[in-house]
Amino acid sequence: MLHRRQFLAGTAGLLAVPALSSLPAFAQAGVAIGYSVPDTTNPFLGWLTGEVKKLAEADGLRLEIADAGMSPVKQMEQIENFIAMQVKVIDIMPVDPNNVQEIIQRAQSQGIKVLVAGTDTTYYDVMMNMDQYNCGEQIAEMAIDWLGQAGLAEGKPKVLVIGATDTVDAKNRTTGIIDKINAWGGANVVVSPTEAKTTAAGTSVMETLWLQNPDAVAVLTYNADAAMGVNEYMMGQPSLDKAKFGVFSGDWSPPIQETIDASTTGGSVYRGTMQIVGPQLNGEQVDLPVATYTLLKDLHDGNVTYGKWIKDSIAKATAKQG
């Protein structure tokens, strides 16, 4: 296993770049890396961006996080600001993967390196991504395994799916969930007509679904943010047999793991998620925050040491006992 110091050794600071008076507060002098993400209130994104920022600061590089608040327009403006600041590298997790191609090319034309994470935008210097369809399949596999362990696999139990199809990657993951649970053939599958990616949306969608499907025993969601909303709503149902209900999703962070762990003592019904473990770099597994920063630092130094497409490994994260 590669240690963090092996990746972070030998790094140097960056000379400060004068601030531009026309830029907003986050656009301050000396920023080397711009990190553009959809929404840092998402538990996974909040955790990941915070950890990467710590690694950059420990290495003497200033990294600024731009939270787009799920607005494609705002994200474009924030990337424009990073370009104007003449940062060395921009890490983009697109709100809308279909509208960033031109701005990525413009950044590249000005010598800025671009890391795209989570999707394929065609244009990038390095892309980090995983097999979204397989992620969906494994979310369904966790639910199928739990249904058997909980003694609920007989008699076609009702399973609800709250997906997302607003991007190609979201659609691929959701399709993987639906295909796998249907291929199993042991469940009565109900796909929600309303999608959810946030905690608030997960709560709202689940309220409607529960009124219509009070006999459901499991919910599979596109991401952990929606799963947290479903869990919150279901934990508020006084008549629910918590031992006979399970929620499963994709995306991971330490707070999400804590919620999953609480399912062993009745403190939640959220029982499993798919964790992006991180990619292999130089043939060895590296955890996601360290790998992300390693790639950013490599681009900052003008290199593409690890290749243009970095495939993330994923793993099932279920409750840890005791």
N, C-alpha and C positions, 0 to 999 in steps of 0.2 A: 504494500500500500504506500503510495507516495505521501510524504508529509508536506504540510503546508509550506514549511521553510524551504523545501526543495524547489517549490515553484516561485516563492517570493524573494529568494536570495538574490543579491546583486542588483537590486533596483535602485533607481536614482530619482531625485526630485525633478520638478519641472519649473522652469523660469516662469514667473507670473506674466499673464497676458493682461494688458490694461482693460478695465471694465468699460462697457459701452453705456453711456448715460441713458440711451433710449430703451434699454432692456429692463425687464421687471426685476424684482428683488432677488430672485434666485440666480439671476445672471450676473455673478460677481467675478472679480478678477481672479486669475490663476486657475480657472477650471480646466482640467485636462480631459475629463470624461463626462459626457452627458448621458444620463440614463433615463430614457423615455418609456414610461409604462402606463397601462390603461387606468389603474386604480390601486393606490397603495392601501386603501381600506380593505382590500381583498387580503385575507390572512396569509396566503401563500406569497403574494407579491410584496406585502409589507415586510415579511420576514426576509425574503430573498434580497430585496434592494437594500435593506438595512445591513445585512451581513456583508454584501459586496462593498458597500460604502465603507464599512469598518476596515476591510482588507486594504482598500485603496488608501485610506488615511494612514494606516499603519505603515504603508509603503511610501508615504510622502507625496501621493498624488491626490489632487482634489477632484472629487466626483460629486456631481449635483444630480439629484433625482427630480424629474419633472413628472408630476401626477396629472394625467389628462382628464381625470374624472369621467372616464368612459366617453369622452367627446372626441371624435376624429378631428374636428376643426381645431379644438384646443391643442391636440397633440401636434398637428401640423405647425401651429404657431410656436409651440415650444421647441420643435426641431429647428424651425427657422432661427430661433434665438440662439440655439447651440451653434448653428452654422455661422451666425454673425459674431459669436464669441470666439470663433476660430479654435474650438476644442480639437483635440487630436483624434478622439474616437467618440462615436455615438452608438450606444446600445439601444436598439428599438424593439419593444414588444408591441406590435401594432394593435390599435383599437380596431382598425379596419385594414386588413392586409392588402386590400385592393386599391388603396388611395395613396400609398407611400412611395410608389416606384419613382416618380419624377423627383421627389425631394431627396430620395436616397442618391439618385444619379447626380443631383446638384451638389450634394455634400461631397461625394466622391470626386467630382470635377474640381473641387477646391482643396483636395488633398486630405480630406477627412475620411478616416476609415470607419466602416459601418459593420457592426455586429447585429444581426437580426436573430431574435430568439422566439421560438415557439411556432414559427410558421415559415413558409417559403414565399418570399416576395419577389423572386426572380433576380433581383439586384441586391447584392451584399458583398462584403469582403469575406465574412465568415457567417455561417448560419448554424445555430444550435436548434435542434428539433428532435422530436421523438416520433415513434409510430403511433399516431393518434388512434387509428382504428384498433390496433392491438390493445391500447390503453382501455378503450371502451369494452373490448372483450374481457379483459381482466377484471374490470369493475363488475361485470355480470358474473364472472366466475366466483368472485368473493361472495356475492349474494347467493348464488346457487349452493356453494359450500355451507354457508351459514344456515340456509333453509333446511338442509339435511341435518346439520348438527342440532338445530333447535326443534327438530321433529315436525317441521312444517312443510316438508316436501311432498306429502301425500295429498291427493285430491285437488290438484291444480290451484295452489294458493295464488291470490291476486298480488301482482307486482306492478307498481307504478313507475313510470320513467318520465323524468323531467329533464329534457334535453336542451340543446342549443344548436342552432343551424345557421347563425348569422355570418359565420366564416367557413371556409373550406375545412379548416382544422377542427372546428367545433362540430361541424356536420359529420366528419369522419369518425370522431370519438363517439358521438351520439349513435351513429349507424352501427358502430361496433357493439355498443351496449345492446341495442335492439336486436341485432342479428344473433348475438350469442344467446340471449335469454330466450328468444324464439326458437333457436335451433335446439336448445335443451328440451323444449317441449313440455316441461313440467309445470309451467305457470300460466295463469291467465294474465296476459300482459296488457296494461292500459297505458298508452302514451299520451301524456298531457298535451292538449292543443296549445297551451300557453307555456312559453319557455322561461327559464330563469338562470341568471348567472350571478346574482347578488343575494345577500342574506335576506334583505327586505322582500325581494321578488320570490325567493324560495318560501318564505313564510306565507305570503299572499297566495301563491299558487297552491301550496299545500292545503290551505284552509278550504279552498274550493274543491280540490280533489278529495279531501277527507269527507266532506259533506256528501259527495257523490259516490265515494268508495269506502265506506266505513269498515268493510271487511278486508281491506288491504293489509298485508303483513310486511311489506318491504317497499322501499323507494330507492331508485337508482337515479342519481343526478349527474349532470355534466361536470360540475366542479364542486369543490369543498365549500365555497361561499354559499351556494344554493343549498347544499346539504346542511350547513349550520342553521339556515333559516327553517328548513324542514324539521330538523331536530328540535329547535326552539319551540316550534308550534306543537309538535307531538308531545313534548315533555309537559306541555300545559294542558293536556287532555286527561282529566281525572279518571276516566274509565279505562284508559289504555293499559293493557297488560304489557309492560315494558319488556319483559323477557321474550315476548312473542312479536317483536317489531324491530326491524333493522333498516338502517340507512347506509348507502354506499356511494362513493363518488371518486373523482379524480382530484389531484393537487394535495399538497401536504405542507404543514408548518408545525413547529412545536406546540402552539396552542391547539391546533387541530388534533394532534396526537393525544394531548391531554383530554380532550373531549371524547375521543375514541376510547381511551383507557377507562374513562368514567363509566362506560357501558357495562363494565364487569361488575359494578356495584349498583346498577340502576340509576346512575347519575346522568345517563344519556342513552339514546337509542342509535347513535352514530357509531357504526361498528367497523368500518373499513374504508380506506382510500388508496388511490394509486400515488405513490411517491416517486418524483423524479429524483433518482439517486445521483445522477450526474453522468458524464461521459467517461470513456477511457481516453486518456492522453498518454502517448508513448506506451500504450499497451497496459496501462494500470488505471484502475478505477479511482476517480477523483470526485469528491462530493461537490454538489452543484454550486454553492457559492464560491468555493475556491476555484473550481473549473471556470466559472463565468469570469472571475477577476483575472485568472491566468490568461484567458483569451483576450480580454480587454488590454492587459498590460503588454501582451505580445503584439497586438495591433498598434498600441501606442508607440512601441519601439520600432515599428515599421516592418514587422515580420508576420508571416502566416505559417508558423512552425507546425501546427497540428492539422493542417488541411482546411479546405473551404467549408466542408459539411461535417459538423460534429453531431453524432447521434447520441442522444441521452438514453441511458439505461433507466428502466422503471422497475419498481417492486411493490408488492402488496404490503400495505401498512395496516395491521389489525391491532386489536387491543393487547397491551403488554400486561401480563399478570403480576399482581402484587406490587 
